[in-house]
Amino acid sequence: MTKVKTALVVGGGIAGPVAAMALQQAGIEARLYEAYGSTAENVGGGLSIAPNGLAALQVIGADEVVRAIGLPMSSIVIHSWTGKRLAEFGGPSGMEPQRFVMRPDLYRALYGEAARRGIAVEHGKRLVSAEHLGSPTAPSGVRAHFADGTAAEADVLIGADGIRSTVRTVIDPSAPQPRYTGLLGFGGWSTGTNLPSTGDAMYMMFGKRAFFGYQVFDDGRCGWFANLPHPQPMSWAQANRTSPQEWMRQLVEAFADDRMPVLDILRASEESEFVAIGGMEDIPRVPHWRRGRMVLVGDAAHATSPSSGQGASLAAESAVQLARCLRDLPAEQAFAAYERLRRERVERIIAAAARTNSDKAAGPVARVLRDALLPTAMKLLAKPEKMAWQFDHRIDWAARVTA
């Protein structure tokens, strides 16, 4: 059995640093290659880290850096646009609460922790191609080529380069592209709303024209997000060509008829804290996660829309599970075991989020039907045991992986 000793991790976002730290714990030297010329500290809005994500990070001793920046979110309270309370979703009994974090803060925390552990990061390394070394039927390693003309070699290459992964197209040139969910994402912070604290609860609302979520913390700050139906997909760059003032005008218009304090929150929003994320996307199924000594992790393999609340947590789970498999098995057997352990779970969560997106983006006729059915549906779904399968997932690092 040939043990994997070195790894190239392409992508320095969320999955990349976690994968590198997990590989290091497994005794594998990992080096991160990031396309950005510097740290990507200002990209992304708010997200949640679920108990299963914290548990995965705990395996590699990285959970405390997230707890230090995350704000507790123990339940989600759902309202209709009329202000009617439809349901409250709490976490399963005995589990710690989810943590609400801003993606830039999460990025800085994980990046800093990886650096503290001595993991090397090279910036300005945009992958353009990769090839196997050695025999085509029994490759001995991988060589990656970057846009700046440099190359790097290692025993394996791990694609942690996000929903528009280059590694994914290297593995499978016919790999599916991201699917637009019909929603644009926005987020921000508001101060001076004079709204009472919501405690550890996140309030969410199916509005007449859009979806809104907010949490008011004890210090008076209010973190919020909005999902606005839009006919055409829009990249982050395209969304940010429109001024925050214009987006805010459109959001105020979209929520004008809703009987929740959305307008108060939007009007108190700080422009410097406003984030236009662009189109919300997912990929229902990536047929090929691996080829030879190349493999995918995080959004490159299983991109779920933000509606799942599980994107970062699933990335952490997969990164840790992949390192565990590489610790115990030769590369190609390890990749097969990793996919077997992960695929069913992540695709089930992606499908559940897609159903949520369809409710958020409902048109005028579908909205009437949705509003009529939501109260009954929420009563059936708002039970902790219904969500336990997502939150109680744990990785047994000590157990040996077999082929």
Salt bridges, closest charged atoms under 4 A:
GLU41 OE1 - ARG108 NH1 3.85
ASP63 OD2 - ARG67 NH1 2.29
GLU64 OE2 - ARG67 NH1 3.22
GLU88 OE1 - ARG85 NH2 2.37
GLU96 OE2 - ARG67 NH2 2.53
ASP105 OD1 - ARG108 NH2 2.32
GLU113 OE2 - ARG116 NH2 2.66
GLU113 OE2 - ARG117 NE 2.94
GLU122 OE2 - ARG31 NH1 3.16
GLU122 OE1 - LYS125 NZ 3.95
GLU131 OE2 - ARG143 NH1 2.55
GLU131 OE1 - HIS145 NE2 3.50
ASP148 OD2 - LYS125 NZ 2.75
GLU153 OE2 - ARG143 NE 2.84
ASP219 OD2 - ARG221 NE 2.95
GLU246 OE2 - ARG249 NH2 2.80
GLU253 OE1 - ARG249 NH1 3.19
ASP257 OD2 - ARG209 NH2 2.78
GLU281 OE1 - ARG164 NH1 2.78
ASP282 OD2 - ARG179 NH2 2.80
GLU317 OE1 - ARG342 NH2 2.79
GLU317 OE1 - ARG345 NE 2.92
ASP328 OD1 - ARG327 NE 2.74
ASP328 OD1 - ARG400 NH1 3.66
GLU339 OE1 - ARG290 NE 2.71
GLU339 OE2 - ARG343 NH2 2.76
GLU347 OE2 - ARG285 NE 3.49
GLU347 OE2 - ARG343 NH1 2.58
ASP371 OD1 - ARG370 NH2 3.01
